[in-house]
């Protein structure tokens, strides 16, 4: 065994695991960080430290045995991981282990992290769960009038015109009529794109050609990215049926503010019309 320091009077303590237990929306590229403390520069057995994710070993302390770690070591590195001594208030000595995923974590997936660490006085064990964020896609479509609709996304948009130039381009927002539509929708185009006024908005207001009431459409967005650098995918969540609403007067009030600035309080617009983002409104 490869101890560091003198014996302590109790097992080591697994202080924290990151991502935090119960974390959601974790990026697929997130690193795992584990902090382990001991109450003296003590006999923590490096070979005993195991970190598993969903049953797969991501850190194996035996790789650090022998000459890799000295007593009260300073740093070492292994496959997709690194370990280093760190100062942790309240503990005589601390160990930080950082793990890089071998491949990106699967989207919208629950992961279980398990950590074991021992010294001559016993073994510590801690588990933690995190869930990765889902795909970047359209979340809902809300019709405002037959000439406008609000699209909400599953993640905030990257508004940097250099990194994400297509976000401002109407050609990135395509509307298609569905073949089973009961009414021929005719020609349809997105003319203008306006965003909610947050720093990283999740809503876009689209000005369109006049839609045909009763026709079925699907909004398909391409090439734009979210703040995490993910390109949008289409999963069939942009379907809607055009219908008459009473949103025209309110939209006319907002219109002078919207088009010149390219930004507006879209949530206030939706609230004023009486639409809820989580469900489609009916005819008015």
Helices and strands as residue ranges (DSSP letters): E 13-18, E 23-26, E 32-38, E 45-53, E 56-60, G 61-64, G 66-68, E 75-78, E 81-86, E 93-99, E 110-119, E 122-132, E 138-145, E 148-153, G 165-168, G 170-172, E 173-177, E 190-196, E 203-208, E 216-221, E 239-241, H 248-261, E 263-264, H 266-273
